[in-house]
Amino acid sequence: MNKKACILTYITLISIGLASFAYGYAYDGKFDRRWVTVYGFPLEIGPSVVNEFSKYGKILKVEYPRQSAANWILLKFESKEIASYLIKNGGTIFENYRIGAIPFKY
């Protein structure tokens, strides 16, 4: 593995670890654990990202940011177990983007 690939792998592992760590502490009982912030892609492929994440479970609501230059969306899943799974795994890879998933607090 070349140096660039090693660095990207390291960064990915760190982000997955931080997302998993954050999940345990991000919710303190006041927040709906079914919400996930999904980030790391151009907003124009947002509908395709929603479709990709719907493979993990039923999405009840999608909220797009007001800023047109944003690279994230909010997804509300049918169950907190689906959201937890995505957060603990740090997201997914879709169309050459490493798409992250972190807890959402509103």
NUVOMAR-361531 format. One record per residue: x, y, z of N, C-alpha, C in turn. Coordinates in nm, 3 decimals, padded with zeros to 5 digits, always signed. Atoms other than C-alpha are relative to their C-alpha. Last residue first. Example, Ala and Ser with C-alpha at 12.3 -4.5 7.8 and 13.67 -1.06 7.14 Angstrom:
ATOM_-00.082_-00.119_-00.006_+01.367_-00.106_+00.714_-00.077_+00.109_+00.073
ATOM_+00.089_-00.119_+00.000_+01.230_-00.450_+00.780_+00.090_+00.120_+00.000
//
This chain:
ATOM_+00.071_-00.122_+00.040_-03.159_+01.940_+01.735_-00.047_+00.077_+00.119
ATOM_+00.070_-00.056_-00.116_-02.896_+01.676_+01.789_-00.066_+00.129_-00.045
ATOM_+00.054_-00.135_+00.018_-02.788_+01.461_+01.495_-00.074_+00.040_+00.127
ATOM_+00.126_-00.032_-00.067_-02.562_+01.160_+01.545_-00.043_+00.143_-00.029
ATOM_-00.021_-00.034_-00.139_-02.294_+01.101_+01.281_-00.136_+00.030_+00.065
ATOM_+00.126_-00.005_-00.072_-02.289_+00.933_+00.941_+00.031_+00.026_+00.147
ATOM_+00.003_+00.021_-00.143_-02.006_+00.980_+00.695_-00.139_+00.008_+00.056
ATOM_+00.110_-00.074_-00.059_-02.006_+00.936_+00.321_-00.010_-00.036_+00.148
ATOM_+00.008_+00.060_-00.133_-01.673_+00.831_+00.175_-00.102_+00.082_+00.075
ATOM_+00.001_-00.091_-00.114_-01.738_+00.931_-00.184_-00.005_-00.082_+00.128
ATOM_-00.134_-00.050_-00.030_-01.637_+00.718_-00.484_+00.005_+00.109_+00.108
ATOM_-00.048_-00.075_+00.117_-01.999_+00.670_-00.596_+00.133_+00.071_+00.028
ATOM_+00.097_-00.007_+00.108_-02.103_+00.553_-00.247_+00.054_+00.091_-00.110
ATOM_-00.066_-00.052_+00.120_-01.888_+00.443_+00.046_-00.101_-00.008_-00.113
ATOM_-00.017_+00.095_+00.110_-02.070_+00.404_+00.377_+00.082_+00.064_-00.112
ATOM_+00.056_-00.034_+00.130_-02.137_+00.564_+00.713_+00.025_-00.108_-00.102
ATOM_-00.057_-00.121_+00.057_-01.922_+00.556_+01.026_-00.054_+00.040_-00.135
ATOM_-00.083_+00.039_+00.115_-02.003_+00.195_+01.112_+00.060_+00.121_-00.072
ATOM_-00.109_+00.084_-00.050_-02.125_+00.293_+01.459_+00.093_-00.045_-00.112
ATOM_-00.094_-00.084_-00.074_-02.328_+00.574_+01.307_+00.120_-00.081_+00.048
ATOM_-00.071_-00.088_+00.095_-02.491_+00.353_+01.046_+00.105_+00.085_+00.071
ATOM_-00.084_+00.082_+00.086_-02.580_+00.082_+01.300_+00.083_+00.087_-00.094
ATOM_-00.115_+00.043_-00.080_-02.711_+00.337_+01.550_+00.098_-00.081_-00.084
ATOM_-00.088_-00.117_-00.015_-02.938_+00.494_+01.290_+00.127_-00.038_+00.075
ATOM_-00.055_-00.026_+00.134_-03.082_+00.152_+01.203_+00.099_+00.117_+00.008
ATOM_-00.099_+00.106_+00.026_-03.124_+00.066_+01.572_+00.065_+00.018_-00.137
ATOM_-00.131_-00.046_-00.048_-03.291_+00.404_+01.638_+00.107_-00.105_-00.023
ATOM_-00.041_+00.047_-00.132_-03.580_+00.293_+01.421_+00.136_+00.054_+00.038
ATOM_+00.113_+00.060_-00.068_-03.782_+00.427_+01.128_+00.036_-00.044_+00.143
ATOM_+00.031_+00.139_+00.030_-03.497_+00.648_+01.017_-00.117_-00.049_+00.085
ATOM_+00.067_+00.059_-00.116_-03.477_+01.026_+01.017_-00.044_-00.140_-00.039
ATOM_+00.090_+00.112_+00.027_-03.219_+01.155_+00.771_-00.060_-00.048_+00.131
ATOM_+00.048_+00.066_-00.120_-03.047_+01.492_+00.778_-00.100_-00.108_-00.038
ATOM_+00.145_+00.005_-00.012_-02.843_+01.614_+00.483_-00.034_-00.069_+00.131
ATOM_+00.062_+00.091_-00.096_-02.481_+01.717_+00.432_-00.153_+00.006_-00.012
ATOM_-00.031_+00.136_+00.044_-02.241_+01.883_+00.187_-00.060_-00.104_+00.094
ATOM_-00.019_+00.098_-00.107_-02.366_+02.241_+00.208_+00.028_-00.138_-00.057
ATOM_-00.136_+00.054_+00.008_-02.309_+02.481_-00.082_+00.026_-00.106_+00.107
ATOM_-00.015_+00.080_+00.121_-02.682_+02.548_-00.136_+00.138_-00.064_-00.011
ATOM_-00.115_-00.047_+00.078_-02.726_+02.658_+00.223_+00.018_-00.090_-00.122
ATOM_+00.041_-00.120_+00.075_-03.078_+02.587_+00.350_+00.112_+00.052_-00.089
ATOM_-00.041_-00.129_-00.059_-02.980_+02.235_+00.450_-00.047_+00.116_-00.086
ATOM_-00.116_-00.057_+00.068_-03.184_+01.938_+00.323_+00.035_+00.133_+00.065
ATOM_-00.010_-00.145_-00.007_-03.416_+01.746_+00.553_+00.130_+00.045_-00.065
ATOM_-00.128_-00.050_+00.052_-03.526_+01.390_+00.482_-00.004_+00.152_+00.009
ATOM_-00.007_-00.142_+00.035_-03.802_+01.215_+00.678_+00.141_+00.035_-00.047
ATOM_+00.127_-00.068_-00.023_-03.925_+00.865_+00.752_+00.000_+00.145_-00.048
ATOM_-00.027_-00.139_-00.036_-03.637_+00.669_+00.603_-00.134_+00.071_+00.009
ATOM_+00.097_-00.101_+00.043_-03.703_+00.294_+00.605_+00.036_+00.138_+00.053
ATOM_+00.126_-00.003_-00.073_-03.395_+00.082_+00.655_-00.087_+00.114_-00.049
ATOM_-00.024_+00.045_-00.137_-03.040_+00.008_+00.542_-00.129_-00.006_+00.083
ATOM_-00.025_+00.145_+00.005_-03.121_+00.023_+00.170_+00.021_-00.057_+00.141
ATOM_+00.129_+00.067_-00.020_-03.273_+00.367_+00.234_+00.014_-00.152_-00.008
ATOM_+00.021_+00.022_-00.143_-02.915_+00.490_+00.275_-00.134_-00.068_+00.030
ATOM_-00.101_+00.095_-00.048_-02.847_+00.443_-00.097_-00.023_-00.032_+00.148
ATOM_+00.036_+00.132_+00.053_-03.172_+00.616_-00.198_+00.096_-00.107_+00.050
ATOM_+00.118_+00.041_-00.076_-03.091_+00.910_+00.029_-00.043_-00.140_-00.044
ATOM_-00.050_+00.038_-00.133_-02.745_+00.928_-00.128_-00.116_-00.048_+00.087
ATOM_-00.062_+00.132_+00.017_-02.902_+00.927_-00.476_+00.055_-00.051_+00.133
ATOM_+00.105_+00.100_+00.019_-03.131_+01.214_-00.375_+00.054_-00.142_-00.017
ATOM_+00.076_+00.026_-00.122_-02.832_+01.407_-00.234_-00.111_-00.104_-00.018
ATOM_+00.027_+00.144_-00.002_-02.625_+01.375_-00.552_-00.077_-00.042_+00.125
ATOM_+00.075_+00.040_+00.120_-02.655_+01.750_-00.616_-00.022_-00.151_-00.010
ATOM_+00.145_+00.001_-00.024_-02.555_+01.817_-00.255_-00.080_-00.045_-00.123
ATOM_+00.062_-00.120_+00.056_-02.195_+01.721_-00.322_-00.152_-00.012_+00.009
ATOM_+00.035_+00.018_+00.141_-02.083_+01.448_-00.080_-00.056_+00.131_-00.054
ATOM_-00.119_+00.037_+00.076_-01.929_+01.420_+00.267_-00.025_-00.022_-00.148
ATOM_-00.081_-00.106_+00.059_-02.220_+01.422_+00.509_+00.112_-00.057_-00.087
ATOM_-00.077_+00.070_+00.103_-02.508_+01.225_+00.661_+00.075_+00.107_-00.078
ATOM_-00.057_-00.095_+00.095_-02.647_+01.365_+00.986_+00.090_-00.079_-00.094
ATOM_-00.142_+00.013_+00.034_-02.857_+01.097_+01.151_+00.038_+00.114_-00.094
ATOM_-00.057_-00.099_+00.092_-03.194_+01.118_+01.327_+00.150_-00.020_-00.018
ATOM_+00.025_+00.046_+00.138_-03.349_+00.803_+01.481_+00.059_+00.095_-00.103
ATOM_-00.114_+00.076_+00.052_-03.191_+00.876_+01.819_-00.021_-00.054_-00.140
ATOM_+00.056_+00.112_+00.074_-03.450_+01.144_+01.897_+00.114_-00.074_-00.070
ATOM_+00.005_-00.008_+00.145_-03.274_+01.366_+02.146_-00.055_-00.127_-00.062
ATOM_+00.088_-00.108_+00.043_-03.326_+01.428_+02.516_-00.025_+00.000_-00.151
ATOM_+00.138_+00.032_-00.031_-03.188_+01.094_+02.640_-00.098_+00.107_-00.046
ATOM_+00.015_+00.010_-00.145_-02.826_+01.205_+02.658_-00.145_-00.023_+00.040
ATOM_+00.139_+00.000_-00.041_-02.730_+01.142_+02.300_-00.007_-00.015_+00.152
ATOM_+00.072_-00.108_+00.065_-02.386_+01.243_+02.183_-00.145_+00.010_+00.045
ATOM_+00.007_-00.118_-00.083_-02.195_+01.031_+02.431_-00.086_+00.111_-00.057
ATOM_+00.026_+00.034_-00.140_-02.228_+00.678_+02.297_-00.020_+00.121_+00.089
ATOM_+00.137_+00.049_-00.012_-02.260_+00.799_+01.941_-00.035_-00.030_+00.146
ATOM_+00.095_-00.111_-00.015_-01.946_+01.008_+01.970_-00.141_-00.050_+00.021
ATOM_-00.018_-00.056_-00.133_-01.727_+00.703_+02.029_-00.105_+00.108_+00.026
ATOM_+00.047_+00.102_-00.095_-01.864_+00.528_+01.721_+00.008_+00.052_+00.143
ATOM_+00.145_+00.009_+00.013_-01.827_+00.843_+01.514_-00.057_-00.101_+00.098
ATOM_+00.059_-00.117_-00.063_-01.476_+00.898_+01.648_-00.151_-00.002_-00.007
ATOM_-00.015_+00.011_-00.144_-01.375_+00.543_+01.562_-00.061_+00.117_+00.074
ATOM_+00.091_+00.105_-00.045_-01.517_+00.566_+01.213_+00.006_-00.014_+00.151
ATOM_+00.135_-00.054_+00.007_-01.344_+00.900_+01.158_-00.103_-00.103_+00.044
ATOM_+00.019_-00.098_-00.105_-01.014_+00.760_+01.285_-00.143_+00.053_-00.001
ATOM_+00.012_+00.073_-00.126_-01.042_+00.455_+01.064_-00.021_+00.094_+00.117
ATOM_+00.129_+00.068_-00.001_-01.111_+00.674_+00.761_-00.021_-00.074_+00.131
ATOM_+00.101_-00.104_-00.022_-00.814_+00.898_+00.839_-00.140_-00.062_+00.007
ATOM_-00.014_-00.046_-00.138_-00.585_+00.594_+00.874_-00.108_+00.104_+00.033
ATOM_+00.052_+00.107_-00.085_-00.709_+00.445_+00.548_+00.003_+00.042_+00.145
ATOM_+00.145_+00.000_+00.016_-00.654_+00.776_+00.371_-00.065_-00.108_+00.085
ATOM_+00.052_-00.118_-00.068_-00.300_+00.799_+00.514_-00.153_+00.004_-00.008
ATOM_-00.014_+00.022_-00.145_-00.216_+00.443_+00.413_-00.060_+00.116_+00.078
ATOM_+00.104_+00.096_-00.038_-00.353_+00.500_+00.061_+00.003_-00.028_+00.150
ATOM_+00.128_-00.068_+00.009_-00.138_+00.813_+00.025_-00.114_-00.092_+00.043
ATOM_+00.014_-00.091_-00.113_+00.174_+00.631_+00.151_-00.136_+00.070_+00.000
ATOM_-00.083_-00.120_+00.006_+00.140_+00.341_-00.093_-00.034_+00.095_+00.115
ATOM_+00.085_-00.117_+00.000_+00.000_+00.000_+00.000_+00.090_+00.124_+00.000
//
